[in-house]
Amino acid sequence: MDSKLFIQALSKFLMGLLLIIGLIFIPAGSFEFYHGWIFICLLFVPMFVVGIILMVKNPDLLKKRLNSKEKESDQRIVVLIGGLLFLAGFITAGLNFRFKWYILPNRVVALASVIFFLSYLMYAEVLRENTYLSRTIEVQDNQKVIDTGLYGIVRHPMYSATIFMFLSIPLILGSVISFLIFLIYPFSLVTRIKNEEEVLEKGLEGYTEYKQKVKYRLIPFIW
């Protein structure tokens, strides 16, 4: 096992955990915001398991997933927007609990939790199918077009999974206002996907033919 990679992965995991705890519970003003604990368990338990599996079976992919420094200038703006949405959505959910603006019923929270978990399974399946999945937009050495499994249905199943995950998060946290904030995320992906496809068409052999074979980017029969 690569000890340096393990320390890097563990450090990012713990920093992410502490960040989410702070963003949720400080605005909430209480650790009794149990919706927050439900979300943390749904996010970080599977993340830990997937991280361990990648560490053992595919450390190269784990390295790619840990690298978040964008090379494409257009994408830095998209990443910044995503980060601001992330901050605003979680803080608003905490404030929603503190001031009791409107907390969604438990059945909505339960349904959103199931959707989030299933979306995470989809995310994990995409990781299994595509070992070239960097967090940044780039064409890697010896990269090949993946057109099997979920990639035979839509061209960007990872983004499809993250949309379901993102939109279920504020519902798990019980906040309609946060949901409206997170609703901007799918639209911000449009710019990222268009830029990513331009990069792949220029640098990845067979991607143009793949686009002709698989017509839809995110949602079958829609886009």
CORJOVEN-V870730 format. One record per backbone hydrogen bond with DSSP energy under -1.0 kcal/mol. NH is the residue of the N-H (numbers start at 0). CO is the residue of the C=O. If there is no record, write none. Layout:
nh=<NH NH>
co=<CO CO>
This chain:
nh=<5 6 7 8 9 10 11 12 13 14 15 16 17 18 19 20 21 22 23 24 25 27 28 33 35 37 38 39 40 41 42 43 44 46 47 48 49 50 51 52 53 54 55 56 57 61 62 63 64 65 77 78 79 80 81 82 83 84 85 86 87 88 89 90 91 92 93 94 95 96 97 98 100 103 108 109 110 111 112 113 114 115 116 117 118 119 120 121 122 123 124 125 126 127 128 129 133 134 142 150 151 152 153 154 155 159 160 161 162 163 164 165 166 167 168 171 172 174 178 179 180 181 182 183 184 187 188 191 192 193 194 195 196 197 198 199 200 201 202 203 206 209 210 211 212 213 216 221 222>
co=<1 2 3 4 5 6 7 8 9 10 11 12 13 14 15 16 17 18 19 20 21 23 24 31 32 33 34 35 36 37 38 39 40 42 43 44 45 46 47 48 49 50 51 52 53 57 58 59 60 61 73 74 75 76 77 78 79 80 81 82 83 84 85 86 87 88 89 90 91 92 93 94 95 173 104 105 106 107 108 109 110 111 112 113 114 115 116 117 118 119 120 121 122 123 124 125 131 63 139 147 148 149 149 215 216 155 156 157 158 159 160 161 162 163 164 167 168 169 174 175 176 177 178 180 181 183 184 187 188 189 190 191 192 193 194 195 196 197 198 199 203 205 206 207 208 209 222 218 218>
